[in-house]
Amino acid sequence: MADRPTYRLDDYDYELPGRLIAQSPTPQRDRCRLMVLERASGRLEHRSFRDLPDYLQAGDVLVLNDTRVVPARLLGRKDTGGRVELLVLDPYKDPDVGVREGYRCLLRASKPPRRGSRLFLEQEVMARVMGEVREGRVTVRFETGSPLMEILERAGRVPLPPYIRRNDDAVSFEDGKDYQTIYAAKPGAVAAPTAGLHFTENLLGCLEGKGVETVRLTLHVGYGTFSPIRVEDIREHGIHAEWTEIGEEASQRIREVRRAGRRVVAVGTTVVRALEYTAARFGEVSPFAGFCDHYIYPGFRFRVVDAMVTNFHLPKSSLILLVSAFAGRETILAAYAEAVRKEYRFYSYGDAMLIV
């Protein structure tokens, strides 16, 4: 049984040695470690991710997020010569709307560029600043004449999380491949749904052969997933909104599974948020296309998800609040402490957890 919820942010903190923050993925995706947590009892098992089929059964439905990370990070210089960096926050936007309205970006520069000034980016990409820089954000219009996705594929870099260190003088083609699920299909994310990074074609085939069905939805993960919580009472935090699409076929299959008493297994916190958002809004999982800003923290009542594949999350983050809501704060923190003792690898390129 889950413990009584507490709303103090400091109650979701834990100590993590820096050496356990994974800087690169395991050589083989499904050879990472897997901690299995039984939330009712708190019992732990230590396995390999390739053992996941041992814990799923025929009739379960595995829900995947098929978003694709785009190389949304652009480097260049201002018209005054100073260095500048952009991170496009809404690359999923309709191209015609993007041409008219521009694109919202995080901006890094020693001095903010002026409204109307030009930015000269790599690969002869040029952008014009459309407004004032506010809280590190600005709207720009690209003047290259190509659709945004073509611009990013030509000139962009993979926007890795801030705790993964890379040399900016060289593009890492390994990250372009590794920081992407094998089933990524719909471009628009600026961060990966990292729980899905551990799956291989062979593993998915094994699950299918066992009778585990897979369905897909799309939630374009935004950079806000790394935004820290800055309030002491977690109930006062406002979560970022992300574009989400759940199709008719996927929502129907999930409803049928629920009615048959079988399990819905979410791959990642993004899938949990999308499913629980539509269930809270419509009474059950339903077709949806729009922004999801569903904030899940302890005390939340889950309507859809029965089990979850996830990674190990940052302390005092909205993601650790979500898994604490699902399994109980004390249970999660005890599991994390054990993961630290056994030197699991943490965060985006780290090891995995199955919560059942």
N, C-alpha and C positions, 0 to 999 in steps of 0.2 A: 504494500500500500504506500502511495506517495506521502511524503512528509508534509506537514502544514506549511503553506507557502510563506515565504518572507520576501519583502519588497525592497530590502536594503541592497544596493548594488554591491557593496563590499562583501556580501555573503556569497557572491558568485566569483570570488577570486581564488586563485591557486598559484603555487610556485612552480615555475617551469624553467629548468636550466636551458640556456640559449643553445647548447649543443644539440638539443632534441628538436629544434625547429628545422624541418626538412628543407634543404635547399635544392634538391633534385628528386625526381621520382625514382622508385625502385626500377631496376633494369627491365623486369617483366611486370606488367601492371597487376596481374592477379597473384603475384608472389609476395605482396606486402603482407604484413601481419594483420590479423583480424581479432579484435576483442569481442566476445559475445557476452552481452549483458542481459540477464533475465531480470526484468524490472520488478516483478512481483517479489522475488526473493533476494535480489542483489547478487545472485551467484554469477561468477565470471568464468569464462573459458578462454584459453589462448590458442588461437588456430591461425591458419593461413587463409587469405581471402579466397583462394581456390576451393576451400572447403565450404563456401557459402551454400551450395546445394544440399549439404547435410542438414541445414536448418530450415529449408523451404520444402513445401510439399505440393503435390498435384492439386490444382484448384486455386492456389495462391495467385495473386496478380501483382506483378512487379511494375511499379510506375516510374518511368524514366523522364528526365528533362532533356529534350533534344535541342536545346539552344546551342548555338555555335559562337565561340569567342571570336571577336574580330580584332585585328591589330589596330586598336583605336588610339594608340599613343604616338604623337607626332612631335618631332624635334625640329628646331629651326632658330631663326633670329628675327628680332624686331627690325623695323625700318631704321631704327637708331643704332643697330648693330648688336644690341644685347641679346643674350641667349633666351630662348623661350621654349616652353614645353606645353603641349595641349593634350588633354585626354577627352575624347569625344564621349559624352555621357548618353546620348540618345541616337546611336547609329542605326537603330531599328526603324527610325522615322521614315515615313513615306518620302521617297526622293523628291517628288514635286513640292511637298510641304517644306522639305529641307532647303530647297532652292529659294523658296519665298521667305521663310522665317529664319533660316540659318540653323546652326546646331549649338546646343549647350555644351560647354567644355569646362573642365577644370584647367586652370592656367597657373603655371609656375614661371616666374621671372623675377629678377632682382628689383625691377621697377615695373608696375603695371603699364601696359601699352595704352595709348590714348584712343578714345573713340574715333573711328574712321581710319585709323592707321592700318598699315599692312604688315602681315607676318609672312616671312619667306621661309618656307619649310623644306624639308629634304625632298629630293626628286622633283624639284621645280614646282612644288605645290605652293600656291599662294592663297592666303585667307585675309579677309578684312574684318576688323573688330567692329561689331555693330552697336555695342553699348558700353557702359561703364563696367569695370571689373568690381564685383561685389562678393566679398567673402571667398575670394579665390575662384570665382566662376564668372564666365563671360559667354556671350553669344557671338559666334563668328559665321561668316558666309564664305564658302570656298569658291574661288574665282577661276579654278582650273578648267572648268567646262565639262568635267567627267562626273559621273555619279559618285557619291561618297564612297560606296563599297570599293569601287575601282581605285579611288584615291588611297584608301587605307591599305588595300592589298599591295599597292605599289610603294607607298612611302611609310606606312605605319609599322609599329612594333607591338609585340604582345604586351599588354598592360598587366604585368605580374603584380601580385600583392606586395605591399611595402616591406614585408619581412623577408622576402626572397631577394637576395643581392645578385646583381648582374653588372657586368661592365658595359656602360652605355656606348663605348666606342665600337662595339660589335653587336650585330644582330644575332641572337641565338636561334637557329633554325630548329634546334631540339625543342625549345620551349614552344615554338609555333605548332609543333606536333604533339608534344607531351601534355601541354596545358589545354587539352581538348579531349572530350570523350570520343570513343570510337563511333558512337551513334549520333554525333553532333550533325544537325541538318539545317537549322534555321539561323542565319547569322543575325547577331544583334546584342550579344552579351559582351561586357567588358571585364567580367570575371567568370571563371569556370564553375559549374556545379560540381564541386570537387569529389563528392561521394561517388560520382559516376566514373571517375578516372581509373578506377581499379578493374573495370569490366573489360573482358576480351571477347572476341567473336566465339572462341572455343567455350568460354564460360557461359555465355548467353545461350549457345547451342545446347550445352549440358542441361541448363535449367529448362529450356524448351522441351528437351527429351524427357525430362522428369514430369512434365505436365504443368510447369509454371508458365503462366501467360504473361506477356509484357504489353503494356500500353504506354503511350507517350503523350506528354503535354509540353508546352513551351513556356518557360519563364526566363526572360532575358535578364540575367543577373547583373545588377548595377554595382558601381563602385561604392555605393552606400553600404554595402555589406561589410565593409571594413571601417565604417564610421564608428567612433567610440561613443559610448553612452556617457553623457556629461551631467546627468542628474543623479542625485543620491537615491531618490525613490524611483524605482524602475517603471512604475505606472505612469510617470510623467514624461517618459521618453516617446518621441514620435519616430516611427520607422519610415524608411525610404519606400517610395512606390516603384514598382517594376512592371513592365509590360508582360501580360500573361495571356495565353490562349489555351483553352481546353475544348477539344472538338466534341461533336455529338457522339461519335462512335466510342471514344475513350470514356466519356462521362457515363454513357449507357452501360458499358462493360463493368465499370466500377460499381455502379448502382446494383447491377445484377449479382456481382460478387458479394456485396454487402448483404443483400437480401437472402443469399444462399448460405450465409453464415461463414463464408470463407474469408481469408485474410487479405487485406490491402497492405502491401509492403512498399513504402516510399523510399526511393533512392535520393536522399539528400533533403536538407531543410527547405530548399526551394520548392520541392514537390509537396512537402507537408504543408507549407504556407498556401500554395495554390489550391490544393484539395480542400483544406479546412476553410479557406476563404469562401469558396463557392458554397460549401455546405452551410456555413453560417449565414450567408446572404440569401440563399434560395431554399434552405431546408434539407438539401441533399446535393451531391456533386452534380453540376449542371454545365452545359456548354457556356463558355464565357470568353470574351475578348475585351481586354481593358487593363487598367492599372490595378495592381494588387499591393496594398499597403498593410497586409494583415500582420499584426504584432502579437506574437504568442509568448507568454511568460507564465510562470507558475500560478496555478489557479485556473488555467484554461481547461475547458472540457473538450476533449477530442471526439469528433463525430465520425471520422472516416478511417484514419490511419491506425493499423494494428501493430505494425513493426516498422523499423526504420534502419536503413543503412546510412551511416554518416561518418565524418572524419572527427578528429579531436579539435575543439574550437578554442579561440582566444578567451582568456579570462575576462570576465565582466563585459561580455559581448552579447548582442541580441541572439546569437546562435547558441551560446551556452544556456541562455535563458530558455530557449525553445526546447532543447533536449532535457533540461531540468524540469520543465513543465510535463514532459512526456514520461520521464522515468523517476522523477523526484530529485530534489537538489542534493540531499545527502548521499543518495545512491550514485548520482553522477560524479560528485566530488570524490567519493571513495574509489570509484572506477578510475578516475583521472589520476589519483594518487598512486594507484597500483600501476597504471600505464607509465608514470614517471619512474617508479621503482624498477620496472622491467624494461625501461628505456625504449618505449615505443617512439615512433617518429610522429611529430605533431604538425597540424595545420594542412595547407592545401596539397602539398606533395607528400604528406605523411601517411600513416597507417589508418586503418578503418575500424569502425565499431558497428556491430549489429545489435540493435536493441529490440528485444522480443517480449 
